[in-house]
């Protein structure tokens, strides 16, 4: 069927080194017009580097890029863009205070007399694109306040407006609900139907099987497989990616549930702009229990977690830890009581990338669990604890003095998780513990979370990865618009049912399927 | 083979790039300096040798160089303490004035036994610098007013207020007599002993070195120092980790103010023997420049301060014996800061992106 399509983009022998690290080794890739070509691989496998080479953010050390059979050398990202290569990044690059229209035309305005912006003409062009590709986006609304799924469509329209012929989508589904993902897939199918080409980067195997025409697997900077989805199954793909069998289903252990360690009663929390983001939350986490909070990003999880850990003031309501009121206690006091926290923002809050491994490993521990010497740093004790974190959590690092900046995302996350998990806490608040890390590390962290719960630690798992919540949790709650909805015990509700709760109980259509028929 | 060679080259470059940067900056500054001196109709070599002989030419010259090294080290340390932890204390100049004035007051109003007196005066000076730093700290913590602005403005208040206090102390009548407003001299017991006769090189150098050693020790070996550094490098991380960020912020501000005040005290008790209005003449800003060149390293400050002292002492001599304006040296110092703090990699990347020359295959390794 689609194998007859001409090759639109070809890479020959692409190599890229960063210092001693070979990010891409001799990569060959053929992408055919009008197909969805998935690039999969663990984090650090070289997917992003490769995409950045295609869009000329980086320059390859060796190798050629061929567009429609002709060798091209771009003069910079803008030039790549002019050649029809458009990239939609994982983190949206939009100005929240500008309208959708302004965001799309930014830098590519149609002009009148060379200097004046011709808004009418620009608008007409953008509306034409929306019509052609069946996008229904509110051009005159400001970007802030729009649903994530809509923002993603804005990003896609943006690259289409810039004349993209090959669209690179970098982990596009990580921010969407199951329904939102369906919407995106419909859009992708429509795009390739009109002759556009989509490069789809992901680590979610199920999606790859569903949407792609071709799959290229990367591992350690090399291509380990070129397959079609009908030739393989998920397990085969996973072993191509990791090089061994992976079990991504959590092995749960039976345990008794004890008294609650965390109780939340009628909690209301506001964000920095004074908007109420948590609107009356009741919640309990018992010792040894994993309570999973699912929800679309921005439903108030961030404010809830911050209030629970003392980083944000609660407007109303109470937070109890082992029966004692801790609503107005600081992070420091909560840590001393035995509350641990794995923040979502790994580099912003979880680690100091400028610091060394040991400096990161003892943060928090040095206060709550303490060293014998209160004034001077005791290098022996520090090395003992940091060494334990590094060893038990398999952090790959040459020394304890190594700067955290040089570690991969997965290793940094293992360091953070290890630091919090080894502190003999009674309650752990864990936020997106496996975001953007490789499958091997995910498997490892999941195992550790389950181990910890079986030792009697209460765990509140807040994750935007629905799969993660469903695999790990004993009990699921769904956050929508600042409120919690019961998602039942593990296995009671299907993914689709929880997806509906995430989108507002199925009443409000937040799925992002705002496209025309 | 080629890739391996280029990788090795880059690793080498990463390690050495800092040193190379300093060397290049120094060379560039020397070139521009030579140009400036030539422009004034003087031979650069002669001007440079005048600086050298003026700063290190003999016992007296070395003594005066040491005299200038002392405040450079101390203001540099005041800046390092603040900047290392992310506090923008631009008010070192003002804290010097308050520290200096208070030390002078304690020096001629109070009578104490020899060694005790001078230590007492220094302590008072430091504490007054600390109190003066408390104002912007409180404004920042409770009213969220940016300390960059408050400390900057408080400098002018400090200069004029200490001048006014000086008038009050000596009585309004005498203020017209001389153009330099100054308090009566401090008691001999309050003076820092002179180390090299006939110069102002005084025991303040020991205070300065002690400050360097203590600060370096705190950062390297204490838990508090560990926290201070983490707060400076990533505030959110420290907060989540349970560090009391407010208290840390406050203590940084106060320590920085204390060191600045101490510097004022050393200047007054060591070099001037009394409070002279506007005596500091931008020592505080010297400190900020020094800490920037030293990249906030305590021992780096010591090293840069020696260079600074040489330039300061030598510049005066250069002006005396050649036709070169002393301000040329100030200009050169500022240019040095500029060249050292520029992010050359970014500029390189910018131009590479602009003109898109693919011939040179060097990526921005991130």
Interface residues (C-beta under 8 A of the other chain):
Chain A: X15 X16 X17 X18 X19 X20 X22 X58 X59 X60 X61 X62 X73 X74 X75 X76 X77 X79 X309 X311 X330 X331 X332 X334 X335 X336 X341 X343 X345 X348 X349 X350 X351 X352 X353 X354 X355 X359 X362 X363 X364 X366 X367 X368 X371 X373 X374 X375 X376 X377
Chain B: X3 X6 X7 X10 X11 X14 X221 X222 X223 X224 X225 X226 X229 X230 X233 X234 X236 X237 X238 X239 X240 X241 X242 X243 X244 X353 X354 X356 X358 X361 X363 X364 X365 X366
